[in-house]
Amino acid sequence: MDSVEVLPIHEVHWMKPVRDRRMGDCCGIKFEAISDGYSCTECDFFAHKRCSNPPEAINHISHECVSPQLIYSYNLSEERCGICREEIPHVTKVYTCRWGCGCTIHMDCVKYPPPEVINVPKNHGHKLMLEKMESCFTCTTCGKDGDGYSYKCHECHLTFHVGCQKYEAEVNHPSHSLHPLKLLNGEPPAYTNGKCHLCGKKLVDEAFYHCSTCNFTLDLKCVQNPPQLHLHDLERHDHKIMLMPKLISFTCTLCGLNGDQSPYVCPPCNFTAHNDCSGFPWVININRHDHRVSRTALLGVVNSVCGVCRKKMDWSCGGFSCQKCPNSTFHTKCATREDVWDGMEMKDEPEEDEDIEPLEVIDENTVEHFIHYHYLRLDKSGIFTKERTCKACAYPIYHHSFYKCMICDFVLHESCANMPKRKRHMVSNKPYELQPLIPPGCSRCEACGVHFHGFKYGEWPNILDVRCASVHEPFFHKSHPEHPLFYTTPQGVCSACNKEATHVLRCVEDNCGYVLDFKCALLPYEVKHRVDDHFLSFCYGESASGKYWCDICEKETDPTKWFYTCKDCGVTLHIDCVLGDFRAIEPGTKVTNLRYDYVTSFAVRNNSMSRPFCSQCKTHCIYPTILKVVDDGVPDKYYCSINCLVNKYIDYPKHIFSLFRTNDS
């Protein structure tokens, strides 16, 4: 595997051999251990080695159409395999009918199709016939409904899922030799813990095997592919280790995490390990650290904390650590989570020093930014100038230090100017690259959900604005000064806005539970608005007996929730009223409809004496930046919010704006 070659599955770019654990873009299947494959260095396309040379077209016995020929192509819609009925991942290479009958089949199901007639004497006394006409049925084995291919006994009129016909009513299993296990389906008995005793998977409304005498339960996967009772795996341990198939609490020597069932043990060495703790990579890149991290059998760092889950680590166990930063340690399973690790083994790959510095220093106060071709000069005066906006984040420059172009009107916050060319970020396992968002067009940040125009990290759909990209751990916020916040797991309900978000920062202290989504965490502490001569500051809620009113929308303000206020004048303002939906789009930005060029919109300041009417909600636009739509022969139209824009054009597909189908898509 030393050569580089072009494969039929990805004709455009060269691909190099790699060992990887990722799901294949070729077949949509993820192997449980690292496997040989090929990866594209330009677009990160990954293919398993066994999928590397599929035929472009085949005649398949399971496909009955005008012509049975299937062609090898991408699955671009939500489809299920016509044979096994498993969901096919989006944008995965599959075989599909060239005549458009809708039949789509996994590559594995094409390579290894189910036989037309089978005998399963241990399970059923008659021959089973493959039914290739899709119809609804209830599986005799697992009790679940099906609607795809099936095996049917025409004498007994019993039907089975393809795959379920192989499960016997009673089996003898090596991990439980005392008694046979009986096949059950539905909910596990109430006296069980509802999990498989080997892999720990929760059993929910599915078939499983159970011994009622010993309260021992296995899922179908562990019955078909049981772990070995004895192993001599030098990657895990120097001695032979044996499986202890029972419920028992332990700390895994390999990953440092606690377990409660069926470990591998070496009694003389006091070695215990999860039965699935194997096949871990040796050197990897993760999104929580700037350097590569390496797997070690003994961390040796006392009082260390995992850089992902933020829980204490056992110094006597294995894990990942950074050779350049000795105190940076990670649980093995945390470091190899799908949302943390990019799936690539880097053990035999040389580590090259990357040039990530965005600025070239010309003299003490003058620099050149790699995105702009003129020299920039640093201004630390702190003098506020109206309508001066950072080209990177599209937010106003108030009292911040900033770089100003010596020739044109290009300006950057000092902090935005120092954002690196490339970086890893906690919300994705892929690296990000900084680039300008070329007009016309806007993007939507995957972390905070705000539509923006300025510099961006990444490509659609994994795009970050500069502000979210700047978030690092620990993250300190004035609303929660007691403890820092961390990105431990995705999904959560924000303590500020009480809305569920995909990406959140959490307090990891016991019994705290404070959570902030990225949108609330990055709200500016200080803003300027036309309703007040002074700067407005944040109030994170307070106890008050009287009523508060927003001076912009003239509606009541809840004093227990976050709001903006003027300490001199005492005004209270809703956050959304102060900022609006187009807060991160610089006024004057042209946003063109990508489908119909004759429809154009502009982000404009709402600073006229008479506020324009919103064409959708028919009220005066109250937000500081609004959208003006220009169409030949039609009077200009204004939209005050994203909701108004979407609701207006939702019934007119030809007028979907690039604000939602951005340049990146």
N, C-alpha and C positions, 0 to 999 in steps of 0.2 A: 504493500500500500504506500508506495513512494511516489507514484506518478500523479499527474493531473490530467483529467480527461473530460470530454464533453459527453453527457449522458442524454439519451432520448427523452428522459423525464424533464429535462430542463435545458432546452436547446440553445438558449441565448448566452449563458455565461459558463465559464470554466468552473469545474468543481474539483475540490481536493479531498483526498481521503481523510476521514476523521473517525474517532471513537466517541460516541455520543449516546445520551440517554433520552434525547428529546423525542417527541411525537414526530413521526415522519410526515413531511408534506407530500410524500409520494402515495401513502396508503392510509394515513390518518391513525396509525397504530403506534402506541408507545410501548416499547419493551421494558420489562421490569429491571433489566440489567443493562449496562453499557454495551452497545453493539457497534459493529463496523458499519460505516456509511460514507456518504459524500456530502460536502457542504459547499455552498456558493459563498465566496468571499465578498461578493458585491451586494447580494440581496438576502443573505442568510437562509436561503432555501436548503432544506436538509432532506436527504433520501437515504433509506436503509440500503445496504449493499445488496440484499436479496431482492430488492425492488428495482435494481438499477437498469435492467434491460427488458422492460415489458413490451410485448408486441403492440403496434399501433392500433390494430383491429383484430377481433376474434369472432368466431362463431361459437356461441355458448348454448349448451343443451337446455339450460334453464330459462332461456329467453324465447318466447313464442311471439313473433311479430310478422309483418309482411316479409321482412328480411331479418334473420336472427343475428345479424352482424352488430357487434358492439364496438364503439370507438373509445380510445383512451383519451380522456379530457379532464378538465377541472370541474368539480362540483361547486357551483356558484350559488346554490340555493339550499334551503333547509330540506335535506332528503334523508331517507332511510334506505338501507341496503335492501334490494328486492329479494334477497335470499334469507339473510339472517335477521333482517329488520332492525339491526342496530343503527343508531344515528350516525351519519357520516359527517365528520368535522367540515366546517366551512372552508372553502378554497383548498380542497384536497384532490389529488389526482384519482380518478375513478374510471370505470367503464360505464358508458351510457349509450342508449339506443340512438343510432344515427337518424332514425326515422321519427324521433320525437315522441315516442309512446310514453315517456316518463320513467322507463326502467333504468335504475342506477344500481351498480353492484360494486362492492368492495373488491380491491385487487385480490385479497386473500380468498374471498369466496369464489372469484374467477379461477384462481390457481387450484383451489381444492374444493370443487363443487360437491354438494351432497349427492350420494348415489340415488338412482331412480327407485331401486327396491332394496330393502334391507331386512335382515333377520336379527332379532334381538331376543333369543330364546329365554334368557334369564328374566326379561322384563315382560315379554308378551309372546304368546304361543303362535301367532300368525305373522305373515309377512306384512311389512308396512310399505306403502306406496307414497312416493313424493308427489304432493299436490302442488302444481306450479301455478294454478289459478289463485289469485289473491282473494281470500274470503275470511270472514270473521269466524272464530272458533274459540273454545276454551280448552286449554292444554290439560290433558289427563294427568300429567306428572306434577306440574307446578301450580295448577289451578288458575293461572293468569290467562286473560284474554289475549288473543293474537289476531293479526289481520294480514299476515304474509304467507310465505311458503310454509308447508307443514307436512308431516308424515301422518298417514291415515290408514287405519285398519278397516277395510271395507266389509269385513265379516262382523266385527264388534261395533263398528261405527265410533271408534275412539280416535282422537286426534292429538298430535303432539307437536310442540314447537320443534323446528329443526335444531337439534342439539339436546333437547330434553328426553328424547327417546332412549338415550344411552344410560339414564340413571335407573339403577335397580331399586326395588322396594326395600331391600335390606343389604347392607354391605359389612364386610369385616375390614376394619381399617388398622393400619400398622400403628397409628398413634393411640389406639384404644383397643387393645387386644383382648380385654376381659369379656366384652359382650359385643354382639353385632349392633350396628346403628340402623335405625329405621328412618325411612324417608317420610317427612312431614311437610305440609305447606300451610301458609297463612301466618298468623302471629305465633311466636315461640311461646311455650308454656309460661305461666306467670311466675313460677318458681325459679326460672332461669334469669341470667343477666341480659338475655337477648342478643348475645354476641357469639361469634365463632370463637372457640377456645384456642385456635391456632393463630389466626390473623387478626382477630379482634374486630372484624367488620360487624357492624350492627345489622341484624336481620330484620328487615321490614317487609312484610307481606310477600314472602318468597319461599321457595322450597329449601329445605335443609335436612340434615341428618341428625338424629338425636338418640341418646341412650338415657332413658328415664331412670334407670337404676342408679347411674353414676352422675346424672345431671351433666352430661357431656354433649356438646353441640358443635357441629361443623357445617360451614357453608358448602355449597356445591363445588366451588373452586378448590377448596382445600381437600375435598374428597377425591377429586380428579387428579390434583397435582399436590400431593402431600409433601411437606418438607422432609428432608432426610433425617432419619433417627440418629445417625452418627455422621460427623463431618470431620475431615482433616483439611481445613481451609486456612492456609498460612496467612491470608490477608486478615483473618479474624484473630487467630490464636495459634501459638506454636504447637499445641497438643491437639489430640483428637477431642472434639467436643460432642456432647450428646444432648438430644432434645428432651426437655422435661415437660410433657404435654399436660399441664394442670394449671389451675389458677394459683398464682403465687406472686407476691410483691417483690420487686427487685429493682436495682439501679443498673442500667446497661453500662458495661465497661467500655463499649465502643463509642456510644453517643452521649452518655452522661444523663440521659433522660430516664424517668421511672417507667416501669412496666408492671403489668399485673397478670400476665398469662404466658405460658409456654415458652420460656427462654431456652437458649442453648447454654449449657453449663460445663465447666471444667472444675470439679470439686477440689482437686489438689491446689489449684491456683486461685480459688475463689473468683473464678471468671464467670460472669453471666452476661448474656446479650440477647436482645430482641431477635427473634428468628428471621426477621426481614432486614436486619442490619448487615447487609453485605453488598458488594458491588459499588461501594461509594467511590467517587473519583479521588484522586490524590491532590491535584492542584486545580483551582477553579477561580473564576471571577464571580463576585456577587455584588448585588446592588447596594450593600451597606458599607462598602469599604473601597477605597481608591486603589489599593494594591491587591495582587493575587493572594489568596489564602491557601494554606497547605494542610492536609490531614496528618494528624499525629496521634500516636497510640497513648500518649501521656501529656496532658496539657502542662502540668507543673506550675500553673499560675494560681496562687492562693487568692481567694476572695474575688475571683473573676466573674464577670457577668456576660451572658450571651449578647452579642451585638444585634440580634434579631428579636428574640422574645423578651430580652431584658430580665431574664431569670438567672438566679445564681447557678454557677457551674461547679461541678465536682472536679477539683484539680487532679484527682487520681485517675480520671477517665479520659477517653479519647475525645477528639473534636477537631475543629479547624482553627488555625491561628495564623497571624501575619508575621513573617520573618522580619519585616521592617518595623512593625509596631507590636512589640511583645505583649502588650496588655490587651490587644484586640483578639478576642476569642469568640468562638461560635459553636453552638451545638451542631453535631454532624447533621442531624435531621433538619435543623433550622436552616443551615447554610445550603442544603440541597433541596429546599422547598422549590416548587415550580415557579413561584412568584419572586424568588430571591436569586436563584442560580439560572444562568442562561442555557444550561444543559451541556456545556462543552468541557471536555477534559483537556487541561492545558499542560499536563505533565511533560510532554515532549515538545511543547511549543516554546520557542525562545521569547522572553519578555523584552519588548522593545520600549524604549523611553519615548513617550508621546509628547509632541509639542502642543500643549493645551493653552499656552499663554495667549490671551487675545490682544495684548498691547505690546507694541514695540516702543521702548523709551527713546525719545529723541533728545530731550534735555530734562532739567529738573521738573518743569511744569508742562511739558509738551510730549504727546504720545501720538502714535498712529495705530488706529484700530483696524483689525484685519477685514472688517466689513465695510469700512469707509476709506476713501482714497485720499482724503485731506488730513492734515495735521489737526489734532485736537489739543486744546489748552485747558488746564484744570482751573476751575473757579471755585474758591472756598469762601467767597464773600458772604454768602447766606442772604443776599438781597433778593426779595421776592419780585418777580416780574410776571404780570398776568399773561395767560395763554402761552406759557413756555412748557412744552411737553417733551418728555423723553421718547426718543425714537425706538428704544428697545422695549419698554414696558407700556408705553402710551399713557402713563400716568403723569400728572403735572409735576413740575419741579418747584418746590416751595423754598425751604431753607436748606436744602441738601447741597452738598458739594456736587459739582457736575463738570463734565467735559463739554466744551463748546468748540465747534469747528471754526477755524480761523478764516475760512472762505465762505461757507454757506451756512444755512440755519440748522444744521445737524447738531443735536445736543443729546447727551446721555447722562443719567445719574452716574456718579462715580461707582456705585455698587454694581449697576448694570454693565458698565464698561469693563468691569473686572470679572465678569462671568466667563468661565473657561470655554474654550472651543468645543471640548468634548467632556462629558461627565456621565457618571452613573447616578441613578436616582431611585429612591425606595419604591416608587409606584410601578416600576417595570423592571424585568430582568434583562432588558436590552439596553445597551449604551445609547446615549443621546448625543447628537451633534448640533451645535449652534449655527443658525443661519437666518438671514432676513426673510420676512414674509413679504414676498414681492407683490405689490399691488397690481390689479385690484383683487381684493379678496380678504377674507377673515378666516380664522381658525377657532376651534373650540378646544380649550385646555382640558385634557382628560382628568386632571387632578381636581380642579375647582369648578369646572363646567362653565367658566366665563368665556364669552366670545371676545376675541382680541385681534388687534392688528399691531404688529411690531416684530421683534425678534422671536424666534421660536426654537425649541429643541425638538428634534425628531421629525418623523413623517407620519402622515395620516395612516391609521387612526391613533397612533401613539404620539401625541403632541403635547408639549408642556409650554406654557408661557414662561417668561423669564422670572417672574415673581415666584411661581410655584417651584421652578427649577432651583431657586436659591434656598429652599427649605432644607435644612440638615438637622441631624440629631446630635445632642439634645436640642429641642426647640423650646424657647422660652416665650411666654406670652403674658402680657400684663393682666389679663383676666384671671390668670391662675398663677400668681407669683410664688406659691408655696413649693410647687414641684415642676420640673421640666416635663415636656411631652415627647412621646416617641411613636413611631409608626411600627407597631408590632404585628397587627393583622389588618387586612382590609375590612371594609363594611362597619358601619356603626351609626348611631344616632347622635347628632351634634348637640352638645349641651347648651349652645348659644341659640340656634334657630330651631332646635327640636325636629330637624329633618334628617332622614336617612341619607347617608352618602357612601359612595364606593370607597373613597380614600379618606382616612381620618387619622388624627394624631391623638394619642391616649396618654393619660397619666397612669404610670405602672405601679404607683403606691397602693398597698392593700386598702380596700374599702374606700377608695376615692372615686373611681369611675368617671373622672372628667374626660370629656371627648370634644374635640374641635374638628370640623371638616376644614378642608383647605380654603374654601371660600371665606368662611368666617375668620379663620386664623390669619388671613392676609388682608383683611380690611384695613385701610390706612388709619393710623392713630389720629391723624390731623388732616383736615380738608378745608378748602375754601369754597364758599357758595354765595351766590348773589343775594340771598335773603339776609345776610349779615355781613357787616364790615370787618368783623374779626374772624380769626381762624376758629373752626369748630373742632372740638375734641371728643373723644369717645367716653361714654359712660356705660359701664357694664351692668346696669340695673341698680335700682335702689328702692328702699322702702319709702313709700309716700302715701299720705292720706288723701291728698287732693288729686284732681284730674290734670293730666298733661295733654297738650295739643300740639300737633305738628304744624309748623308755620308754612309748610309747602302745600300739603294736600288738605290741610284744615280738618283732619280727622284725629281722633283720640290716639294718644301714644301710651303704650303700656310701660309704666316706669320700671317694672321688674325685668324687662327685656333690654337688650342693648339698643342704644340710640346715640345720636350726635347731639351735642349741646354747646352753647356758648357760655363760658364761665362769666363773661362780663354782662351779657344781656339776658341770660337765663332761658333762651329759646330751646325747645326740644324738637328734634327732627327724626323722622324714620330714616333708617339706613338706606333703604331702597329709594326713598324720595331724594336723598342727597346724591346718590351715586348713579342710579338708573341701570338699565340692562347693558347699555353701550359704554360703560365706564372705561373699558380698556381699548376703545377704538378712538384714535385721534380725530377730532373734528376736521373735516375736509377730506377724509379718506374716501376714495371712490370704491364702491362695492358693486361689481357688475354681475348680472345674471349670467351664469356660465352657459345656460342653454339657449338664451335669447338675448343677444348682445344689445338689442334696441331698448331693453329695459335696464335702467341704471339707477343705483341708489347711492346717496352720499350720507355720511355721518356729519351732522351739522350741530352747532351750538344752539341751544334754545335760550337765546338772550335778547329776543325782541321784546318790546313793551307789551305787545299783544301776542300771547302764546298761540301757536297754530293748533288747529283741531286735528286730532288723530282720526285718520280715515276709517279706522275699524271701531274703536270704542266711542267715538263721537264726543269726546271730552277734550278740554284743553290739555296739551302735552305739558307735564309738570317736570319731567326729568331734564337734567342739564345737557345731555346729548341725545338727539333723536335721529331718526332715519328719514331722509327725504328721497322719494322715488320720482324719477324723471322719465317720462314716456312721451315719445313724439306725438304731438297733436292732442295731448291730454294734460290738464292742469296738474301741477305738482301735488303729490300726496305725501302726507307725513304719518309716521308710525312711532308711537311713544315707547313701545316695548317689544320684546321678542314674541310674547304671547299674541299681541295684536297683529304682528306680521304673519305669524303662523296661521292664526285663525282666519285672516283675510284670504290667504292664498291656499288654504288646505284643500279647497274644492277646485282649484285651478292649477293642475300639475304643471302646465307650461310656464307658470310664473313662480317657480320655486327659486328662492334667492340663494346666491352663493354664500350667504352668511351661514347656511346650513348644508350646502353642498360646496365645500370650500375648494380652493385651489389644490389642496393636498389630496382631494378625493377624485 
